[in-house]
């Protein structure tokens, strides 16, 4: 891999690890310092490797440089004088206290602890996702701004306020105690789910599907599975749900970048390996007595990976949506339920239920109504597709609606 490809790749995979370890070492008071050291490490790599070429082990080189920069910071900064020096005065453990631990185990622990700190309930959901993208996923400000359909200035302000809140609340980068795990884990899972949704239902000007966001969500959820304290049924259920959805990535967008609706997807493009992984995780989730919203959504997603278009399939999906809406009502879940209703009981019944929702600011609401009216009242179908077209935020979505109109 050439330097111009290697360094961006390593930035995405290693920046977040260095920042997490340094934040854990310094605390949230020094979060900008941790980010600066990590960024400066990659700047040094760019300057050095351009002339000397990449070293045999680039990752180890980065870790070594980051350690040295962190040690230099500790030595020259007042933090060393006021916090570190008193601890090591006359101590033979000075070298240990100055050591920056970038071992695989500490990297994993630091990222997991950072995940729980960033997803603290004191922060808004938007701030949690923004910090997760920045600190845990290594996304640049431009990428975060695009994901939120915002600008760099707004995102910088949002992240600054979030970091200030973490300082004010004196939130520590540590793993919650057993009594807090369940409550805090819910926030973590919500953030991961929202991160996946940002990618799966992308409103980026350039992309209908942001696979990078989805894959980061899968990575974070896998970290929870790999830790015995957070390896719980609802975590397995969320991971299964995301695997099922991810299995249809290739079929969901055509070669022109246009969204392909479920009925028009080619099942031959579905990723059977991911479906198999999802089924395994779903089985792991099927223990205990708790039924979470992720269990129900994973069940719906599993049925959607079954190619046969049978009444049994859609009746099962419909019943799962009914239970999901009883557990936690969501307008989007209610909208998706009407599609399952149309497949199980016919379009006429589904139209009545769909029009009750009145989601007049949602492009998918009008897209679904267009589908439901097609073949029954093509003029109404056209009107709804046109409304969906006007609300669509990406050119690909607009083209998909135009294709529907052209077929009427």
N, C-alpha and C positions, 0 to 999 in steps of 0.2 A: 504494500500500500504506500503510495507516494505521500510526502509530507503534507501537501495541500488537502489530502483526504484523511490522513492519519490523525493530524492534530484536531480537526473538528470532531472526528469520531471519538477520540480520547476525551475531548472536552465534555461531550455528552455523557460518557460513561464514568469518568473519573472526577470531574469537577465536583459533582454532588457528594461524592465520598469524602473528598478532602474537606469540603465545607462542613459536612456533618461532624467529622472527627474534631476539627478545629473549634467549631461552635460548642461541642460538648466539653472540650478542654478549656475554652475561655469563658463560656457562658454567653447568653443572649446580649449582655452588655457590649460584647465585642463582635457582634455578628458581621458588621461591615468589615472589620479587620479580617475575619475569617474569609470573607468573600474576596477581599483585596489580595490576600496572600495566595488564594487559589488562582485568581485571575493572573496575578503576577507570575505564578509558576508557569502558566501556559504561555505568557508573553516571553518568558525566558526560553521556553522550549522552541517557540517560533524563531526567535533570534539565533539560537544556538544551532538548531537542527538545519536551518536554511544553509548554513555554511559548512557544518561538519557532518551533516546527515543524521538520521535518527539512530539512537543507540540500540544495541541488541535487545534490551528489555526496556521499551519506552515507559511502561507503567511504573516499573521500579525506579527509573530515572526521575519521573515526575514526583513520586512519593519522597524520594531522597531530597530533591530540591525544595519541596513543600515543607519537609521537616526542618531543613536548614533555615529557610525563611522564617518559619514560626519561632525557632529558637532565637534567631537574631532579633525578632520583634520582642520576645520576652525579655531579652537582655537589655535592650535599649529603652524599653517603654516603662513608664511609671508603674504599670501593673506588676512588673518584676520586683520593683523596689518595695511596693506596698503590700503585695499579696504573696509573692513567691519567696523573696529573700528571707522574711522572718521564718518561713517554714524550713528553709534549708540551712540556716545559720548553724555552723558547727556540725552539720549532719553529713554522714557519709552517703546519704541517699540523694544528694543534689543532682547527680546525673539522671537518676530515675525520674525525679520530679520535673526535670527539663525535657524528658523524652516525649516525643509526639508519637503515639501508638497508631500506626497505620497497618496493623495486622488485619487479615481478613475477618477475624472474629470481632475485633473492635470496630471495624468499618460497618459490619452488619448490625452490631448492637447500637452504634451511634445513629445510624440511619433510622432504625426502628424507634429509638428514643426520641429522635427529632420528629418523626412522624406524629407521635402522640403529643409532643409539645406544640407543633404547628397546628394541629387539629384541636387545640384547646377551645372549650366552649366560649371563652371570652372573646374570641375572634369571630367575625362574620363568615358565612360560608364562602363568599367571594374572596375574602382575605385568606382563608384557609387554602383554597384552591390555588390562588396566586402564589403564596409562599411555597406550597408543595411543588408547583411547577418550577419555581426559581431554585429552591434549596434542595429539594429531593429529586428533581428530575433534570436539573441543569439547563433549563430553558432560558434563552435570552429574553430581554425585555421586549424586543420586537416580536418574538414568537408569542409571548404571553398577551401582548396587546392585540395581536391578530386573533388569538383564540377567543378573546373577550370582545372582539370588534371595537376596540378602544384605541387610544394613542399612548405613546411612550410616557408622556408627561403624567397622564392619569394613572397609569399602572405604577410608575415610580412613586407617586404620592400615596397610592393605596398600599404598596408594600412598605413604605416608610411608616405610615400610620400603624400598620400591623406589627411592625418590629417595635415601635414605641409602646404599643399595648402589651407586648410580651415582656418588655422591660418594666413597665408600670406594675404589672401583675406579678412581677418577680417569678415568672414561670420557669421552672428548672427543666433542663434537658435530662430527663431520667425516665425510667420505666415506671408507670403507675403501680401502686400497690394492688394486691389481689382484690380488695374491696372496690377499687376504682376501675378495674379493667373493663367490666361490662359497660358502664356508663360512658367511659372515654372511647371504648372501641366502637361504639355506635357512631360517634363523630368521625372517627377515622374511616369507617366503612362508607359513610355518607360522602366524604370528600373523594374517596377513590371512585365511587359510583358516579359522582358528578364529573370527575375528571374524564372517566370513560365516555360519559354522555356528551361532553364537550367535543370529543373527537368523533363519536359515532354519528351524532347529529350536528356536524360542523356547520357553522354559518360563516366560515371564512369566505372571503371574496374569491379565493382561488381554488378551494377544495371543498367537496361535499363530504368527504370522509378524511379525518385526520388520524391515520393509523398510528402516528408517533404518540399522540396523546393516549390512545387506547392501549398501546403496548406498555406505556409507562404505568398506567393503572393496573394492568396485569402484573407487572413486575412488583409494584408495591404490595399488592394483595398476596402474591407468592411469598414475600418476605414475612407476612403475618402467619402464613401457613407453616413456614419453616421454624417458627418460634413456638415452643410448647405452651407458653402462657396465652398466646392469641390464636392458637390452632383450634378454633371453635366451629360448630356447625354452620353458623351464619356466615363465617368467613369462607368456608368451603362452598357454600351456596352462591355467594357473590362471585367467587372465582369461576364456578361452573357457568353461571349466567354470562359472564364476559367471554368465556371460551366459546359458548354456543353462538353468541353474537359475532365474535371474531371469525368464526368458521365460515361466515358468509360474506367476508370482506370483498373477495374477488368478484362475487356475483352481484354485489350491491351497487357497484359503479361500473359503467361501460367504458370502452376504450376512449370515449370522448370526455370522460369525467362526469357524465350525467348519471343522476340517481336512477337506479333500476328498482321499481317497486316489487314487492314480494311475489306477486302472481307472475311477473315477467322474468324472474330470475332463473338462471340455468343451474339446476341442482348439480350438474356435473362439475361446476366450479366451486362447490362447497368443499371445505377442507375437512376430510374425514378424520384426520389425526386429531385436530382440535375438537371435533365432535366427540371422539373417543375420550380425550382428556376431560372434557366437560362432564361426560357421563361418569367417569371415575370420581371426579370431585363431587358430583351430585350425590353419588352413593355414599361418599364420606360424610356428606352433610346430613344424611338420613339417620341420625342418631339422636337420642334424647327426645324430649317432648315439645320443645319450642319450635313453633312454625313462624319463621320471619318472612318479611316481604320479599327477601332475596330468594327464599325457598320457592315461593309461589312464582316469582318472575323467572327463576331458573326452569321451573316446570313448563311454563309457557314457551320459553326459548327452546327447550328440548323438543317439544312437539313441533315447533317451527323448523326443526332440522329433519323432521320426518317427511320424506318426499311424497308419500301417498296423500292424495287430496280426498280424505274420507270424512264422513259425518262424525265418526268416532273421534278423529283428531280434533275437529273444530268444536265438538261438544265438550271435550276435555279442556280445551283452551278457554272456552266460554266460562266453564265452571271455575277454573282457576282465576280468571279475571273477576268473577263475582266475589270470590273469597278475598282477593287482593283489595278490592274496593271496600269491602267491609272492614278489613284490617287497617287500611290507610287510603283514604280517598285521594285520587289525583285526576284532574281533568284529562291529562294525556292518557292515563290508563283507561279512563272511561271512553275516550275516543277510540283507542285500540280495541276495546271490548266490542264496540259496534261493528268493527270489521269481522271479528270472530262470529258475532251474532248473524251477520249477513251470510257467512259461509255455512253456519249451522241451521239457521231458520229462514233464510231468504232475505233479499234486499229490501222488500217492502217494510218488514218489521224493523230492520236496521235503520232505515231512513227516519222513521218516527223517533227512534231513540237518539240518533245522531243530532237531529235538528233541535232536540231539547237542550243540548249542550251549549249552543250559541257561542262557540269559541271563535268569534268574528275577527280576532287578530292573529289567528293561527293558520298558516298556509296549509298545513296537513289536514286541518278540519275541512277546508274547501276541496282539497285534493281527494279526500275520502268521499265527500258528498258527490263529487264528480264521478267517481268510480261507481258509487251506489246507484246514481241516476242513469248511468250509461246503459242503454238498451231498454230502459223504462221510459225516460223522457230525455232525449238527447239534447234538447234545447237547455233544460235545466242543468244537465251535465256540463254543457259548454260554458254556461254562466259561472258555475262553480270552479271549473278548471281555469277560467279567465281570472276569477278572484284569487285563486291560488297563485297564478302567474304574477299578479300584481303585488302579492305579499312575499313572494320568493326573494331571498336575499342573495342567492348566488346565480350566476349565469347558467350553471348546470341544471339547477332546479327549474329555472324558467324554461329551459329547453325541454326538459322532461314534461312539463305541463303543456308546452306548445305541441309536442308530439302527441299527447293525449287528445288535444283539440283537433289536430289534423286527422286523427283516426275516426272521429265521429261522423 
